[in-house]
Amino acid sequence: MAQHFLLSPEAKTLSLVKVLRMTDKAAENAFRSIRWAETDGKPICPECGCPEHYNLKSRPVWKCKGCKKQFSITSGTIFHGRKLALRDILGAIAIFTNGAKGISALQMSRDLGVSYNCAFVLCHKMREAIALARAEGALSGNVEVDGAYFGGYVKLRNRREDRKDLCRRQHQTGKRQVVIVTRETKGRTLTHVAKSEAAGVAFARSNIAAGSTVHADEASFPIKRINHKRAYSEGGANTNAAESFCSRLRRAEIGTHHHIAGKHLASYASEMAWREDARRQSNGNQFTMIMSAAAMAPKSEAWCGFWQR
């Protein structure tokens, strides 16, 4: 079940500058204050919910008095099984936050001083936490719908006469997919990855509340349309906000990641939807939003132990 982002009083006091100056103990206290905000940072067993526990002298973990199981500060969270220090994890969140068009795993590995494999998994864990924390529910009011194709790049032939029309299906690789975006005017953004724009009709119908005013371009959406060959806005109809999202995702693909694998496209689309929705938030608030989402998200089945298969 998706949760709203937490912006507790403890989280609001954090900033990126403070993270860079944190000691390991301060990082632990910050993480505890957000994960266990209802108990003022006192650990609660993630297995049975028992607040009674005691410290182990051999390792920095607790043992629950109820179920007798051991747990650490990140047990049961998106960073379950982590090997990095908490200060490094908070540093990774800070670096991830600063990327207006996203951050590549290679750049993360250089800035954080870790391997590419470690940075790759860290970034995807944060994307998963963001997706889980985003509010669900149908969009309403003025909703803009658009779609754009990403991935599956085919290098053109050197000589013009040897080049093929890549718009034709027989000349495509099959890896290129469309990201359908539905976006409230000054509101939330929802995304969906499909093989063609035709799938956007069903997605829009299932995620837009009855009575909403839907704006679409000349694609296959049977609602109020705007022909961009004539104008960007006409008769009050436009899809500028939806296209703003597509532009951000396009810049992330071309300028930051250079290549987005098809199986991960939905994760990148969800990340860019959050960046669009939170673009007016301060940098510090964005950081605490991601940190709160990571603290509340459960263990990642897809990314925990990813490189160990």
Secondary structure, 3 states (H helix, E strand, C coil): CCCCCCCCHHHHCCCHHHHHCCCHHHHHHHHHHHHCHHHCCCCCCCCCCCCCEEECCCCCCEEECCCCCEECCCCCCCCCCCCCCHHHHHHHHHHHHHCCCCCCHHHHHHHHCCCHHHHHHHHHHHHHHHHHHCCCCCECCEEEEEEEEECCCCCCCCCHHHCCCCCCHHHCCCCCEEEEEEEECCCCEEEEEECCCCHHHHHHHHHECCCCEEEECCCCCCCEECCCCCCCCECCECCHHHHHHHHHHHHHHHHHHCCCCHHHHHHHHHHHHHHHHCCCCCHHHHHHHHHHHHHHCCCCCCCCCHHHC
